[in-house]
Amino acid sequence: MSVISEENVRGGGSVFKDISAEDDDWQPTEIESLCMNCYQNGMTRMLLTRIPFFKEIIVSSFSCGNCGWSNTEIQSAGRIQEQGVCYTLKVKTRQDLNREVVKADSATTRIPELDFEIPPFTQKGSLSTIEGLLDRAVAGLEQDQPVRRATDPEVAERIDEFIQKLRKLKDVENEFTLVIEDPAGNSFIENPLAPQKDEALTLSRFKRTVQQDMQLGLRADDDLDEEPAGNDLETMRNEVLVFNTNCPECNAPASTNMKLVQIPHFKEVVIMATNCDSCGHRTNEVKSGGATEEFGTKITLHITDTSDMTRDVLKSETCSVIIPELEFELGMAALGGKFTTLEGLLKDIKDLIVSKNPFICGDSCVTDRVQKLSEFGEKIDKIIAGEMDVHVVLDDPAGNSYLQNVYAPDPDPEMTAEKYTRSFEQNEDLGLNDMKTEGYQEEN
């Protein structure tokens, strides 16, 4: 049995270690446990490991020497994200069935065309493909069919018909929709076209409900849904507020600084910065200090000189970044809100698409994909060096993003900013369609 040494804990070392095929010292912990098949004792092996550029996980494997039954599970040991995620994929070809999927145990899986849903916490987390998810659903429905055929033949027959419909989906004779909604924000569906936009795949982020927070253990069942008291705005403008949080990389205790800042020729924003003393990770996030604007904003900059890289950029979490010459589009909330320079934004995009992509390292990588993403990274480097003539577009339907005009207050000859009326879909993403701003005080 492997034991985590006391010296490692006292010395600040992590109990999670990067997964590697060349490390023979990191052995799994063995625990004698009950076999749920024959009710004799078997052996469970647990390994605490970290997948590079992804997160910490617990890999557990059970085997019974008496009946031969075995089972393998993967559980997330990482942090719960600030927002939930919802992936919607239009499956059109058999090739789509090969997309890799990370499905957390807190995720809900739906196929609207069949009115089929797998509720959260009914399956263990898994790393699989679309086809693997369908096979797992079929296996779950078939598990108790022998008993149903004996006790309730009519129900068993209807389930058999539904199983055939699920199996027929793998032939992709007709297009169908797969929805994975995870309030913990730890699920993922692969985009094989990355860094280009995948028209068949959409990602949206949402704020968790009180019930979802309770399911995830983020608040007690008897916790009252009370709004915190308002802060004095003048105090917030003149002081840097500090509150305790956890590092998004190593999950160690850290502190986050927050301050209201007035950006010249724009508006007031909230800047939050976190610095981890344990691993050295630094991050900053920007949120608008005002309301959603009446119109959306689209800012287009023609990069003509390396000096453009020093322009200040405020990218809100609702802003998309588009580089038409690279056929690249970064959706809203992908990088969160940031206050940086244009060079810093491009480097963050490169890190997200190339350096921190979990599907281009280890045995999950595909040669063509690695080459494609490497070429994209090289093009980003050329843009930063001023060797490519491109346009950078910031499209923010909330109107809360900003790109510095170095000629202010005069117009910038290389930059255009236009206001536009949001579409119904954009208002839906921002939660504005269901927002009532008139007469709400008259309702009880």
C-alpha positions as CSV (number, residue, x, y, z in Angstrom):
1,M,0.0,0.0,0.0
2,S,1.3,3.4,-0.9
3,V,1.3,6.0,1.8
4,I,1.6,9.8,1.4
5,S,4.6,10.8,3.4
6,E,4.2,13.3,6.3
7,E,7.4,15.1,5.1
8,N,5.7,15.8,1.7
9,V,2.7,17.4,3.4
10,R,4.8,19.4,5.8
11,G,7.2,20.5,3.1
12,G,4.4,22.0,1.1
13,G,4.5,19.4,-1.7
14,S,1.3,18.5,-3.5
15,V,-0.3,15.2,-3.1
16,F,-1.2,15.4,-6.8
17,K,1.6,14.7,-9.2
18,D,1.7,15.2,-13.0
19,I,0.8,12.1,-14.8
20,S,3.8,10.5,-16.5
21,A,4.7,7.1,-18.0
22,E,8.4,7.5,-16.9
23,D,7.8,7.8,-13.2
24,D,7.9,4.5,-11.3
25,D,8.0,6.0,-7.8
26,W,4.4,7.3,-7.7
27,Q,2.4,4.2,-6.9
28,P,-1.4,3.9,-6.2
29,T,-2.9,3.5,-2.8
30,E,-4.4,0.1,-2.2
31,I,-7.5,-0.2,-0.1
32,E,-9.3,-3.5,0.7
33,S,-13.0,-2.9,0.0
34,L,-16.3,-4.8,-0.5
35,C,-17.2,-6.2,-3.9
36,M,-20.8,-5.2,-4.8
37,N,-21.1,-8.2,-7.1
38,C,-20.3,-11.1,-4.8
39,Y,-20.1,-9.3,-1.5
40,Q,-16.6,-10.6,-0.8
41,N,-13.5,-8.4,-0.2
42,G,-11.7,-7.1,-3.3
43,M,-9.0,-4.4,-3.8
44,T,-9.4,-0.7,-4.8
45,R,-6.4,1.1,-6.1
46,M,-6.5,4.9,-6.0
47,L,-4.1,7.3,-7.7
48,L,-4.0,11.1,-7.1
49,T,-2.7,12.7,-10.3
50,R,-2.8,15.8,-12.4
51,I,-3.4,15.9,-16.1
52,P,-1.2,18.6,-17.6
53,F,-3.1,21.8,-18.6
54,F,-6.3,20.3,-17.3
55,K,-6.9,19.6,-13.6
56,E,-6.4,17.2,-10.7
57,I,-8.2,13.9,-10.8
58,I,-8.6,10.8,-8.7
59,V,-8.3,7.6,-10.7
60,S,-9.7,4.6,-8.9
61,S,-9.8,0.9,-10.1
62,F,-11.6,-2.0,-8.3
63,S,-11.0,-5.6,-9.0
64,C,-12.3,-8.7,-7.2
65,G,-10.2,-11.9,-7.1
66,N,-13.2,-14.0,-6.1
67,C,-15.7,-13.3,-9.0
68,G,-13.5,-11.4,-11.4
69,W,-15.7,-8.2,-11.4
70,S,-13.8,-5.0,-12.0
71,N,-14.7,-1.3,-12.3
72,T,-12.8,1.9,-13.1
73,E,-13.8,5.5,-12.2
74,I,-12.5,9.0,-12.6
75,Q,-13.4,11.7,-10.1
76,S,-12.6,15.4,-10.3
77,A,-10.4,16.7,-7.5
78,G,-10.2,20.2,-8.9
79,R,-12.1,23.3,-8.0
80,I,-15.6,24.1,-9.0
81,Q,-15.6,26.9,-11.6
82,E,-17.2,30.3,-11.0
83,Q,-19.9,29.7,-13.7
84,G,-21.6,26.7,-15.1
85,V,-21.1,25.6,-18.8
86,C,-23.6,24.4,-21.4
87,Y,-22.3,22.7,-24.6
88,T,-24.7,22.2,-27.5
89,L,-23.4,20.1,-30.4
90,K,-25.2,19.4,-33.6
91,V,-24.1,15.8,-34.6
92,K,-24.2,15.7,-38.4
93,T,-21.6,13.0,-39.4
94,R,-20.1,9.8,-38.0
95,Q,-16.9,11.7,-37.6
96,D,-18.6,13.8,-34.9
97,L,-19.0,10.7,-32.8
98,N,-15.3,10.6,-32.4
99,R,-15.2,14.0,-30.5
100,E,-13.6,13.6,-27.1
101,V,-15.8,14.5,-24.2
102,V,-15.1,15.2,-20.5
103,K,-18.3,14.6,-18.6
104,A,-18.3,15.5,-14.9
105,D,-20.6,13.6,-12.6
106,S,-22.4,16.9,-11.9
107,A,-23.3,17.3,-15.6
108,T,-26.8,16.7,-17.2
109,T,-26.8,15.0,-20.7
110,R,-29.7,15.6,-23.0
111,I,-30.7,14.5,-26.5
112,P,-33.8,16.7,-27.2
113,E,-34.9,14.7,-30.4
114,L,-35.5,11.6,-28.2
115,D,-36.6,13.5,-25.1
116,F,-33.8,11.7,-23.4
117,E,-32.0,13.0,-20.3
118,I,-29.3,11.7,-17.9
119,P,-29.7,13.6,-14.7
120,P,-26.7,14.8,-12.7
121,F,-25.0,12.6,-10.2
122,T,-26.5,9.4,-11.7
123,Q,-23.2,8.5,-13.5
124,K,-19.6,8.8,-12.5
125,G,-17.4,11.3,-14.4
126,S,-15.8,10.0,-17.5
127,L,-13.4,10.9,-20.4
128,S,-14.9,9.4,-23.5
129,T,-16.3,10.2,-26.9
130,I,-19.8,11.0,-28.2
131,E,-20.1,7.3,-29.3
132,G,-18.8,6.2,-25.8
133,L,-21.6,8.3,-24.1
134,L,-24.2,6.6,-26.3
135,D,-22.8,3.2,-25.5
136,R,-22.8,3.9,-21.8
137,A,-26.4,5.1,-21.9
138,V,-27.4,1.9,-23.7
139,A,-25.6,-0.2,-21.2
140,G,-27.3,1.6,-18.3
141,L,-30.7,1.0,-19.8
142,E,-30.0,-2.7,-20.6
143,Q,-28.7,-3.4,-17.0
144,D,-32.1,-4.3,-15.5
145,Q,-33.9,-5.5,-18.6
146,P,-33.9,-9.2,-17.7
147,V,-35.8,-8.4,-14.4
148,R,-38.2,-6.0,-16.2
149,R,-39.1,-8.6,-18.8
150,A,-40.1,-11.0,-16.0
151,T,-42.0,-8.4,-13.9
152,D,-43.3,-5.8,-16.4
153,P,-43.0,-7.0,-20.0
154,E,-44.7,-3.9,-21.5
155,V,-42.2,-1.5,-19.9
156,A,-39.3,-3.7,-20.9
157,E,-40.6,-3.7,-24.5
158,R,-40.8,0.1,-24.6
159,I,-37.3,0.4,-23.2
160,D,-36.0,-2.1,-25.9
161,E,-37.6,0.2,-28.5
162,F,-35.9,3.2,-27.0
163,I,-32.5,1.4,-26.9
164,Q,-32.8,0.7,-30.6
165,K,-33.4,4.4,-31.2
166,L,-30.2,5.3,-29.2
167,R,-28.2,2.7,-31.2
168,K,-29.6,4.1,-34.4
169,L,-28.1,7.5,-33.5
170,K,-24.6,6.1,-34.1
171,D,-25.5,5.6,-37.8
172,V,-26.1,9.4,-38.0
173,E,-28.8,8.9,-40.6
174,N,-30.4,12.1,-39.2
175,E,-28.9,15.0,-37.5
176,F,-29.4,15.1,-33.7
177,T,-28.4,17.4,-30.8
178,L,-26.3,16.6,-27.8
179,V,-26.5,19.0,-24.8
180,I,-24.1,18.7,-21.8
181,E,-24.9,21.2,-19.0
182,D,-22.6,21.2,-16.0
183,P,-23.2,23.7,-13.2
184,A,-19.6,22.9,-11.9
185,G,-18.1,24.1,-15.2
186,N,-15.8,21.1,-15.5
187,S,-17.2,19.4,-18.6
188,F,-15.9,19.8,-22.1
189,I,-16.7,18.8,-25.7
190,E,-13.8,18.9,-28.2
191,N,-13.6,21.4,-31.1
192,P,-11.7,19.5,-33.8
193,L,-11.5,22.7,-35.9
194,A,-9.6,24.7,-33.2
195,P,-8.5,27.4,-33.3
196,Q,-11.2,28.1,-35.9
197,K,-14.8,28.5,-34.8
198,D,-16.9,25.3,-34.9
199,E,-20.3,26.1,-36.3
200,A,-21.8,22.9,-35.0
201,L,-20.7,23.5,-31.4
202,T,-21.9,26.3,-29.1
203,L,-20.8,27.1,-25.6
204,S,-22.6,29.2,-23.1
205,R,-21.9,30.0,-19.5
206,F,-24.5,30.6,-16.8
207,K,-24.8,31.6,-13.1
208,R,-25.8,28.7,-10.9
209,T,-29.1,28.7,-9.1
210,V,-29.4,28.3,-5.3
211,Q,-30.5,24.6,-5.8
212,Q,-27.4,23.9,-8.0
213,D,-25.1,25.4,-5.3
214,M,-26.7,23.1,-2.8
215,Q,-26.2,20.1,-5.0
216,L,-22.5,20.9,-5.4
217,G,-22.1,21.5,-1.6
218,L,-21.3,25.2,-2.0
219,R,-24.0,26.2,0.5
220,A,-25.9,24.5,3.2
221,D,-29.5,23.3,2.6
222,D,-30.8,25.8,5.2
223,D,-28.7,28.7,3.9
224,L,-31.0,31.7,3.3
225,D,-30.7,33.3,-0.1
226,E,-29.9,36.8,1.2
227,E,-28.2,39.5,-0.8
228,P,-25.1,41.0,0.8
229,A,-25.2,44.5,2.1
230,G,-24.1,47.2,-0.3
231,N,-20.7,48.7,-0.1
232,D,-19.9,52.4,0.0
233,L,-18.8,53.3,-3.5
234,E,-16.6,56.1,-2.4
235,T,-14.7,53.8,-0.1
236,M,-14.3,51.3,-2.9
237,R,-12.9,53.9,-5.3
238,N,-10.3,55.1,-2.8
239,E,-9.2,51.8,-1.3
240,V,-8.0,48.4,-2.5
241,L,-10.2,45.7,-1.1
242,V,-8.7,42.3,-0.2
243,F,-10.6,39.1,0.3
244,N,-9.5,35.5,0.7
245,T,-9.9,33.0,-2.1
246,N,-8.2,29.9,-3.6
247,C,-5.6,29.8,-6.4
248,P,-7.3,28.7,-9.7
249,E,-4.1,26.6,-10.6
250,C,-3.1,24.8,-7.3
251,N,-6.2,25.5,-5.2
252,A,-4.0,26.8,-2.3
253,P,-5.2,29.7,-0.2
254,A,-4.6,33.1,-1.8
255,S,-5.8,36.6,-1.7
256,T,-7.6,38.7,-4.3
257,N,-7.3,42.5,-4.6
258,M,-10.2,44.4,-6.0
259,K,-10.5,48.1,-6.9
260,L,-12.8,50.4,-8.9
261,V,-10.9,52.2,-11.7
262,Q,-12.0,54.9,-14.0
263,I,-10.7,54.4,-17.6
264,P,-10.2,57.7,-19.5
265,H,-12.7,58.2,-22.3
266,F,-14.7,55.1,-21.3
267,K,-16.3,54.2,-18.0
268,E,-15.7,52.8,-14.5
269,V,-14.7,49.1,-14.2
270,V,-13.9,46.7,-11.4
271,I,-10.4,45.2,-11.6
272,M,-9.6,42.0,-9.5
273,A,-6.1,40.5,-9.3
274,T,-5.0,37.3,-7.6
275,N,-1.4,36.4,-6.8
276,C,-0.6,32.9,-5.4
277,D,2.4,32.7,-3.1
278,S,2.4,28.9,-3.3
279,C,2.8,28.3,-7.1
280,G,3.4,31.9,-8.3
281,H,0.3,32.0,-10.5
282,R,-1.0,35.4,-11.3
283,T,-4.4,36.3,-12.9
284,N,-6.5,39.4,-13.3
285,E,-10.1,39.8,-14.2
286,V,-12.2,42.8,-15.2
287,K,-15.9,43.4,-14.7
288,S,-18.0,46.3,-15.8
289,G,-18.9,48.7,-13.0
290,G,-22.0,49.9,-14.9
291,A,-25.1,48.6,-16.5
292,T,-25.4,46.8,-19.9
293,E,-25.3,49.4,-22.6
294,E,-28.3,50.1,-24.8
295,F,-26.4,49.0,-27.9
296,G,-23.6,46.5,-28.6
297,T,-20.1,47.7,-29.6
298,K,-17.9,46.4,-32.4
299,I,-14.3,47.8,-32.5
300,T,-12.0,47.0,-35.4
301,L,-8.3,47.8,-35.4
302,H,-6.0,47.5,-38.4
303,I,-2.6,46.6,-37.0
304,T,0.0,48.5,-39.0
305,D,2.9,48.8,-36.5
306,T,4.4,47.1,-33.5
307,S,3.5,50.1,-31.4
308,D,-0.1,48.9,-31.7
309,M,0.8,46.1,-29.3
310,T,1.0,48.6,-26.5
311,R,-2.6,49.8,-26.8
312,D,-4.7,49.2,-23.7
313,V,-7.5,46.7,-24.1
314,L,-10.5,46.1,-21.8
315,K,-12.1,42.8,-22.9
316,S,-15.3,42.1,-20.9
317,E,-16.4,38.6,-20.3
318,T,-19.2,39.1,-22.9
319,C,-16.7,40.1,-25.7
320,S,-15.7,38.0,-28.6
321,V,-12.3,38.4,-30.3
322,I,-12.1,37.9,-34.1
323,I,-9.1,37.9,-36.4
324,P,-10.6,37.5,-39.9
325,E,-7.3,36.9,-41.7
326,L,-6.7,33.8,-39.5
327,E,-10.4,32.7,-39.7
328,F,-10.3,32.8,-35.9
329,E,-13.0,33.7,-33.4
330,L,-12.8,33.5,-29.7
331,G,-16.2,33.3,-28.1
332,M,-17.4,35.3,-25.1
333,A,-16.3,34.2,-21.6
334,A,-13.4,32.1,-23.1
335,L,-10.8,34.2,-21.4
336,G,-13.0,36.0,-18.9
337,G,-12.7,39.8,-18.4
338,K,-9.3,41.2,-18.9
339,F,-7.6,44.6,-18.7
340,T,-4.3,44.3,-20.5
341,T,-2.5,45.4,-23.7
342,L,-3.1,44.1,-27.2
343,E,0.1,42.1,-27.0
344,G,-1.0,40.6,-23.7
345,L,-4.4,39.6,-25.2
346,L,-2.8,37.9,-28.2
347,K,-0.4,36.0,-25.9
348,D,-3.3,34.9,-23.7
349,I,-5.1,33.6,-26.8
350,K,-2.0,31.7,-27.9
351,D,-1.6,30.2,-24.4
352,L,-5.3,29.1,-24.4
353,I,-5.3,27.6,-27.9
354,V,-1.8,26.1,-28.0
355,S,0.0,25.9,-24.7
356,K,-2.9,25.0,-22.4
357,N,-4.8,22.7,-24.8
358,P,-5.1,19.3,-23.1
359,F,-5.7,17.5,-26.4
360,I,-2.4,18.3,-28.0
361,C,-0.2,16.6,-25.5
362,G,0.4,13.0,-24.4
363,D,-1.4,10.1,-26.0
364,S,-4.5,12.1,-26.8
365,C,-2.7,14.2,-29.5
366,V,-3.2,13.9,-33.2
367,T,-0.3,14.9,-35.5
368,D,-2.4,17.0,-37.9
369,R,-4.1,18.8,-35.0
370,V,-0.8,19.5,-33.3
371,Q,0.7,20.9,-36.6
372,K,-2.3,23.0,-37.2
373,L,-2.3,24.6,-33.8
374,S,1.5,25.1,-33.9
375,E,1.1,27.0,-37.1
376,F,-1.6,29.1,-35.5
377,G,0.8,29.9,-32.6
378,E,3.5,31.0,-35.1
379,K,1.1,33.3,-36.8
380,I,0.2,35.0,-33.5
381,D,3.9,35.5,-32.9
382,K,4.2,37.1,-36.4
383,I,1.3,39.5,-35.6
384,I,3.0,40.5,-32.3
385,A,6.3,41.1,-34.2
386,G,4.4,43.3,-36.8
387,E,5.1,40.8,-39.6
388,M,1.4,40.2,-40.6
389,D,-1.1,42.7,-41.8
390,V,-4.3,41.8,-39.9
391,H,-7.4,43.2,-38.2
392,V,-8.4,42.6,-34.7
393,V,-12.2,42.8,-33.9
394,L,-13.7,43.2,-30.4
395,D,-17.4,42.4,-30.6
396,D,-19.2,43.0,-27.3
397,P,-23.0,42.8,-27.4
398,A,-23.1,44.3,-23.8
399,G,-21.0,47.4,-25.0
400,N,-18.6,47.1,-22.1
401,S,-15.3,46.6,-24.0
402,Y,-12.7,49.2,-24.9
403,L,-9.6,49.5,-27.1
404,Q,-7.3,52.5,-26.6
405,N,-7.4,55.3,-29.1
406,V,-3.9,56.7,-29.1
407,Y,-5.1,59.8,-31.0
408,A,-7.8,60.7,-28.4
409,P,-9.7,62.9,-28.4
410,D,-9.2,62.9,-32.2
411,P,-10.4,60.0,-34.3
412,D,-8.0,57.0,-34.8
413,P,-7.4,56.5,-38.6
414,E,-6.7,52.8,-38.0
415,M,-9.6,52.0,-35.7
416,T,-13.4,52.1,-36.2
417,A,-16.0,51.7,-33.5
418,E,-19.6,51.1,-34.3
419,K,-22.8,50.7,-32.3
420,Y,-25.4,48.1,-33.3
421,T,-28.7,46.8,-32.0
422,R,-28.5,43.4,-30.4
423,S,-30.3,40.4,-31.8
424,F,-32.8,38.3,-29.8
425,E,-30.2,35.6,-29.4
426,Q,-27.6,38.0,-28.0
427,N,-30.2,39.4,-25.6
428,E,-30.9,35.9,-24.6
429,D,-27.3,35.1,-23.9
430,L,-27.1,38.3,-21.7
431,G,-30.3,37.4,-19.8
432,L,-32.1,40.5,-21.0
433,N,-35.1,39.0,-22.6
434,D,-36.5,37.8,-19.2
435,M,-35.5,40.9,-17.3
436,K,-38.4,43.2,-16.3
437,T,-37.4,46.8,-15.8
438,E,-40.8,48.5,-15.6
439,G,-43.6,48.0,-13.1
440,Y,-41.8,45.2,-11.2
441,Q,-42.3,47.0,-7.9
442,E,-46.0,46.7,-8.3
443,E,-45.9,42.9,-8.3
444,N,-45.9,41.0,-5.0
